[in-house]
Amino acid sequence: MPTVTGNYLLKSVYKGSENYLGARDTVNFAIEPFVEQSVFSVTSNSTITGLAFNSVSKELNLNVSGPTETTGYTNVYIPTSIMTDVSGLKVYLDSSQIDYTTQSQSDC
C-alpha cells in the first residue's frame, strides 16, 4: 500500500510460456486519507473521474471510462473508522444508482 495519497497506474505483464499465452493489465489505484491512519482506496481497471464519497449521506459517486466492449470492475475499500455499516450506502456510477456487493475484511 503506498504511503502517499494520489492516483496510481499499476501495470502487470506476463510474457507467457510455451503452455500459456502472455497477458497484461493496467489498473487505476486512488488513495485518499480520511482520518489519521484511515485510508479510503479505490482500484479499478477503468479510468475513474469525479470520485466523491460522503460518509454522512452514505453516498459514493464515480464516473468511469475505458475501452469499449470490455467489462470493468471497481473495488472500494472503506475503513470501519469512516463507515461502520455499508448496508445503506448508495453507489452512483456515471450518475446512475447501481447495485453492488460487499465483503468485510477485518477493519474495512
Secondary structure as GFF3:
##gff-version 3
##sequence-region A 1 108
A	DSSP	beta_strand	6	14	.	.	.	ID=ss1
A	DSSP	beta_strand	23	35	.	.	.	ID=ss2
A	DSSP	beta_strand	38	44	.	.	.	ID=ss3
A	DSSP	beta_strand	47	54	.	.	.	ID=ss4
A	DSSP	beta_strand	59	65	.	.	.	ID=ss5
A	DSSP	beta_strand	74	77	.	.	.	ID=ss6
A	DSSP	beta_strand	90	93	.	.	.	ID=ss7
A	DSSP	beta_strand	96	98	.	.	.	ID=ss8
###
